[in-house]
């Protein structure tokens, strides 16, 4: 699984769990959403550093690749 997919699923999962818990506690929906977003951000920042670094490395590798190769340029011409 690509690291950005795993990281996104973890972030959404943490948000959903916190949001559901706050909704069960009868907190207003917009306040529950804000609190869940902040808690999700903090939890991901503190506990999922390795996964976040893997996402950053994947993005850096994609940007480092050349935009096209000689074969693609010849076919496009």
C-alpha positions in Angstrom: 0.0 0.0 0.0 1.3 3.4 -0.8 2.3 5.5 2.2 0.0 8.4 1.5 -3.0 6.1 1.3 -2.2 4.5 4.7 -1.5 7.9 6.2 -4.8 9.3 4.9 -6.7 6.4 6.2 -5.1 6.7 9.6 -6.0 10.4 9.8 -9.5 9.9 8.6 -9.9 7.0 11.1 -8.7 9.0 14.1 -11.0 11.9 13.0 -14.0 9.6 12.7 -13.5 7.9 16.1 -13.1 11.2 17.9 -16.0 12.7 16.0 -18.3 9.8 16.8 -17.3 9.8 20.5 -18.1 13.5 20.7 -21.4 13.1 18.9 -22.4 10.3 21.4 -21.5 12.8 24.2 -24.1 15.2 22.7 -21.6 17.9 21.6 -22.7 20.2 18.9 -21.8 18.8 15.5 -19.6 21.8 14.3 -17.7 21.9 17.6 -17.3 18.1 17.5 -15.8 18.4 14.0 -13.4 21.1 15.0 -12.2 19.2 18.1 -11.9 16.0 16.1 -9.8 17.8 13.4 -7.5 19.2 16.0 -7.2 16.0 17.9 -6.6 14.1 14.7 -3.8 16.5 13.7 -2.1 16.2 17.0 -2.3 12.4 17.2 -1.0 12.1 13.7 1.8 14.5 14.4 2.9 12.9 17.6 2.4 9.2 16.9 2.7 8.7 13.1 6.0 10.4 12.3 7.4 7.4 10.5 4.4 7.2 8.2 4.5 10.9 7.6 8.2 10.7 6.7 7.4 7.9 4.3 4.8 10.1 2.6 7.3 13.0 2.3 9.9 10.7 0.8 7.4 9.3 -1.7 6.5 12.8 -2.8 10.2 13.8 -3.0 11.0 10.7 -5.2 8.1 11.6 -7.5 9.3 15.1 -7.9 12.9 14.0 -8.5 11.9 11.8 -11.5 12.3 13.3 -14.9 9.1 14.5 -16.5 9.6 12.4 -19.6 12.2 10.1 -21.2 13.6 10.0 -24.7 11.1 7.4 -25.9 8.2 9.4 -24.8 9.6 12.6 -26.4 10.2 10.7 -29.7 6.6 9.3 -29.7 5.1 12.7 -29.0 7.1 14.3 -31.8 
